[in-house]
Amino acid sequence: MTLPTPGFSFEVATEDGRARGARLTTPRAVIDTPAFMPVGTHASVKGLTPSEVDATGARMILANTYHLWVRPGAELIDRQGGVCRFMGWPHALLTDSGGYQVYSLADRRKIDDDGVTFRSHLDGKKMRLTPETAMDVQRHLGSDVAMVLDECPPGGADRPVVERAMRRTTAWAERCLATTPATGQARFGIVQGGGYVDLRMTHLQTIAEMPFDGVALGGFSVGEPVAQMHELVGELGAAMPRDRPRYLMGVGTPEDLLSAIGSGIDLFDCVLPTRNGRNGQAFTSRGRVNIRQARHRDDSSPLDSDCTCPVCRTYSRAYLRHLFASGEMLGPRLLSLHNLHFYADLTRQARSAIESARYESWAREVTKRLREGDERQR
Amino acid sequence: MTLPTPGFSFEVATEDGRARGARLTTPRAVIDTPAFMPVGTHASVKGLTPSEVDATGARMILANTYHLWVRPGAELIDRQGGVCRFMGWPHALLTDSGGYQVYSLADRRKIDDDGVTFRSHLDGKKMRLTPETAMDVQRHLGSDVAMVLDECPPGGADRPVVERAMRRTTAWAERCLATTPATGQARFGIVQGGGYVDLRMTHLQTIAEMPFDGVALGGFSVGEPVAQMHELVGELGAAMPRDRPRYLMGVGTPEDLLSAIGSGIDLFDCVLPTRNGRNGQAFTSRGRVNIRQARHRDDSSPLDSDCTCPVCRTYSRAYLRHLFASGEMLGPRLLSLHNLHFYADLTRQARSAIESARYESWAREVTKRLREGDERQR
């Protein structure tokens, strides 16, 4: 069915319990879900070319509005044809609102009901982010999906702080929707509410009633226990609109994805596969592998014998370990690439398990294998 | 015609003045010359995959014996099938003798007539490099071409110092030849003699009389004036054996290559295209471009509009500059790739100019354009 923004549609093709396989169509791409969006903070998925990211199967990536706004600037990117053209990415793009990064500037920012005043981490320049500027900057960036400006309270925040953040997020969502949308740019609302299930459910209802093209869950993976997140996402997933894409922001590990897919989530983004890859950690079908460990020194087997990615087809653990030991930048590049393939494969396998109505048992088995593998690696 | 080592042959196909187009065949590759060998110090051409290096047209790369000997170790690489298999490089490999790196350890090494004692730059471990160990380590590395251990005196060394280094290099060359060669591994001799033309000519004659598969000029680009190197290589080129490959070690800029090709040199290696690429300097048909400069900020044109490499076909100067400004590792990767394409293209164009008997005028014109471009960039 069509979404509120012209050019966008969303169809749920198959369901298995609460898990679902769907298709999100944007003017630039067709995204089969569940789908993981690689993170390209500065209009670059770290170390990789767009064609390498493309080859993993990813069809939507995420770029960070705050970072691109402060450098090289939204107007420059607009003149260069938008982020996708600037970086040569041939598919869809989602941009965050910039809020999350601004809040992490800690003592360099001040939030009020109208927006956030902050100093750039680059040159200390005073800047102002409001719901309207967040949408304006994202309009310049030319993403397929723009996120509303929300207030994300710190993990473990007291109830009154969370309630104030919810109220602001609601008011700002309305202001974002009141701006003139860019052609071919959808808008997703964001649900806050911290770790309080009643606040979360109330806020979900508020956001779901607004004419957004998708609904996102914000403020997860901010330090709360993993089991609490899985449980809360489980409750929320059951109550999220069925006819629009559901996006769990900034999450997570392979196990987190499997749990959330089982709760009905469609879209994910996270820095883990690229960040951990840069640091020498590979995600494999048998758990995490730290390639720097001495045990891999003379090991001619691939990172993951079940993986068909170019890294696993070409290089041994011995060589990958050597690259990290020698500080060769090919190492971070290859592990990032493998990890993105792993995440993409995981979501494809999830889709396949949903289609054959065996998601729950499949996910339980995979999660068990991943956890046992992690333990053996220690 | 066949070279002394079975499986190797060398044919001069075309000559134009002293410049020549030839073909070196090794058990692993066919190398059309003039050819530039990208440097893969630690069994990795920095930032690039073997298939990317392959796509530039390079058919022989260089790896550094010293670095691989101290980490991960020659025996480990041998167990992993040799450097080519270890790193996944499908063509030929040349290894240096390790001497050059050991000499650069300065106060950590001591040279005598039998060899060099030094301490590893990694763990301070005392090690001993002799002509025999240099050949043994290279045998483990499994290169197509092994270089003899030579003594390379510092640039500007006094005549007696240079003479002693020559004598040692000659004696060591004989000892290298006396070792049992590995199957499918050729050996190149090295000519020393510093900046003294008479010493150089005498030593060339000595080395050329030995049954090496190729003759290399060592000890250039060690701080001497560029014009002096060009002149001396000119004299030496005229006297080098016609029927064997001629290799100018560690040189150089595009202008250096054009001058040396005109003097009859066939093979080159240098860190410039990859090292300068990592630092933001691109070699283009109109001189060097420093992509970090503000002038490229909003420039949607490619690095080099005459270049057909994947970088120039895909990315703008504005984007490449942004990658460097943001510290994104894709920037060093892409500029290294472009620069290797530029060097490979340059040698291919040189070959073509030789074949159509217009090398001198072509090289003069290209050199002029490169120099004028460099001046405009300042």
Interface residues (C-beta under 8 A of the other chain):
Chain A: H42 A43 S44 K46 G47 L48 T49 H67 R71 P72 L76 R79 Q80 F86 M87 G88 R297 D298 S300 T314 Y315 S316 A318 Y319 R321 H322 L323 A325 S326 E328 M329 L330 P332 R333 L334
Chain B: H42 A43 S44 K46 G47 L48 T49 H67 R71 P72 L76 R79 Q80 F86 M87 G88 R297 D298 S300 T314 Y315 S316 A318 Y319 R321 H322 L323 A325 S326 E328 M329 L330 P332 R333 L334
